Amino acid sequence: MTRIVGSHDLLLVTLDTLRHDVAAELAAAGRIPNLARHLPGGHWEERHAPGSFTYASHQAIFAGFLPTPAAPGPHPRLFAARFAGSETTADGTFVYDTPDLVSGLAGAGYHTVCIGGVGFFNKQGPLGSVLPGLFHESHWETEFGVTSPTSFEAQVTRAEQVVRRLPADQRLFLFVNVSALHQPNWFHLPGATREAGDTRATHAAALEYVDRHIGRLFAAASSRRRCFAIVCSDHGTAYGDGGYTGHRLGHESVWTVPYTHFFLDHGQDRKPGQDQELTPAEATR
């Protein structure tokens, strides 16, 4: 990351509440082609979430603690605050002398932008202002929220507007919290009803909806220069698994999340296999 920060634009997308098993099944079945073509071998990496709900997980992510590979570590991190004795800071880790990654990137010359989704980004009160308050620029509208059937389309449109008005030489860190997977998501599955509520199937349909539009976001993020992108979930959610429903609880459906990172090449008409994949080890060399 010491070679990437400063030369590339950066994109961080959290697919809020996305379960790893659903993401993996859809990738294997060819139901999310726009995401799957950026996954090494067509597969999501299985990781463990740093928190069991949005606020906790994003506080950790913004401190440099991305979801952890689901295997014994230690695992070198892409980003880390300078901290004596850290066992996950490697030679290639981007190390910053601020309390959070957002201000660390700002100190490295990046314009930081948040396009919020779920309520912890809505800026409608003190709690909903903490996370977006880390950024130079933050955006939230009702149309971006969990109750909107077209939330992701609206978020992508705002991202396109943000990118277009930036000076060409200004480096960008763009963060998008995608709300479409979060409850309620029943309206993404044709034939589903409010009365029947959300299910694992409607959760999957919401991911298909996101996939249909995420190419626009990738194109916007790489429209100015090469972009390094991270796409992951902040936590999963339970749909009756083990008797549990929802999240903010300790169940495998909540703590196991999908993760990937990759390059988006500037001005390239990207086709499957064209993007250079970067393993976690390579990213910290």
Secondary structure, 3 states (H helix, E strand, C coil): CCCCECCEEEEEEEECCCCHHHHHHHHHCCCCHHHHCCCHHHCCEEEECCCCCHHHHHHHHCCCCCCEECCCCCCCCCEEECCCCCCCCCCCCEEECCCCHHHHHHHCCEEEEEECCCHHHCCCCCHHHHCHHHCCEEECCHHHCCCCCCHHHHHHHHHHHHHHCCCCCCEEEEEEEECCCCCCCHHHCCCCCCCCCCCHHHHHHHHHHHHHHHHHHHHHHCCCCCEEEEEECCCCCEECHHHCEECCCCCHHHHEEEEEEEEECCCCCCCCCCCCECCHHHHCC
